[in-house]
Amino acid sequence: AYNRYAFHDEGLPDWFSQDEDKHMRPALELPEEELADARGKLKGIDTRTIKKVAEAKARKKRKLWKRMEAARAKANKVASSEDLSARGKAREIAKLYATARNDGKGKGDKKKTLDRKTRQAIAAGKPIGKPLDRRMMSDKRQVNAKQKRKDAKKKHKGKGKGANRR
């Protein structure tokens, strides 16, 4: 980089001085019109949508169109059926179109149901699920084994010979 702290030293290696000649130059002073012109060109490029994004949006639109077409066909069948009342038909058709618009996902997110053990773990503030890697798993196994031995020792302490017999 070229700056006020760059010293023009003597006795430098050839490769270094060649490299300095190549890169150590002051920034060019360009006229404001040229800069504005260049910025305008860049702005034109920046405002265009990226090709991949445009393709993805087109795919999304196409999928929506297909779903809506399918919903339209089903709605025609529902409208022509005679076993439903007018209100029932309207409700059914609205449901069909809503499902088609929502990417076929139905009604919102469903709540997860948790088993008793998981709920207790959450309440106790314990992490849920497996440890991240083998090392952590083996460490956890070791800690649990140590705790078991400790508990077993406590259980039989001071009971004398044959403490487990009844």
Disulfide bonds with the S-S distance in Angstrom:
none
